[in-house]
Amino acid sequence: MPNKITRLLILSGLLGGCILANAQSSDLFRLEYLRIPENNTGINTSRYRALINVPIKVNTNNYLVVGSEYNEFDIEFRKETPFNKDDVEQLHVIDFNLGYITKWNDNWRLVGIVTPRIASNLTGGISTDDLFFNATASFWKEAKDAEKPFRIVVGLSFNSTTGIPIPLPLVSYYRRFHPKWSYTLGIPKSNVRYHISDRHSLQLALLLDGYFINIQDDIQLPEGEVGSRISLSALVGTFWYQYNINKNMAFYATFGRSLILEGTLRNDSRDDVFLLNNEANLFLRGGFRISIF
């Protein structure tokens, strides 16, 4: 029983961390492609991601941020399954972001974000079960011009997909401790980066990835079980190359491998009812981003 409880806590934390990614993101625009190739389970996945956030200046110290993010997951099953694969071969996650940034005092800014979400296979329009709600509130402090620049974000985040009905802590700390080296500690990503030049950098990173998505037409499984959700939770170690066009625009490519991974079908109570994949796998991604830092 302790092992099962520990596993559930880890996976809940992973899934929560995946969804916290938007809260920690500084992207204004991003296009990204992710490939999880086939392993012994006979499953391969492609993800197409597009994101845009637009900051609107309200006055000297306050900004309104509006935006959206779309993720499409295309999943291919090469082996037979005891259910209709058509229902889960294409999945969609659509976020709508509304945020507000204000100056709290001379050192800190307050950031609040609400993110309604549609996460579904969308086989029959949009239903109430496809709708989720995420929100974050955090304090942000930054010293760009210090001898050793740093940035810290601390706050709380609530999302309706983790199964934990309380806000979860959000922490991110960045420091440029050497002209050639920097690190970030936090969720959903921690890394150590080597800055080869202003244009080129390499990093080793540990990050969270995954999804939690409603299945509109329940999947009938053996022994009377019913799958109404599909989820993937992964802790991934990656090697990352980034080419900076300027201070805010960059192309990047990463090669990674999962350290923990679990893909499952779940019932209405969010209990696991069918294991799809729990084997280590490659995570290959590349993209273009415009970021505020």
SULZIRA-V924669 format. One record per run of one state. SS is the DSSP state (@ for helix, = for strand, . for the rest). FROM is the first residue (numbers start at 1). LEN is the number of residues. If there is no record, write none. Layout:
BEGIN
ss from len
SS FROM LEN
SS FROM LEN
END
This chain:
BEGIN
ss from len
. 1 1
@ 2 18
. 20 1
@ 21 4
. 25 2
= 27 10
. 37 6
= 43 15
. 58 5
= 63 15
. 78 7
@ 85 4
. 89 1
= 90 14
. 104 5
= 109 12
. 121 7
@ 128 3
= 131 13
. 144 6
= 150 10
. 160 8
= 168 11
. 179 2
= 181 6
. 187 2
= 189 7
. 196 4
= 200 21
. 221 1
@ 222 3
. 225 1
= 226 19
. 245 4
= 249 18
. 267 5
= 272 6
. 278 4
= 282 10
. 292 2
END
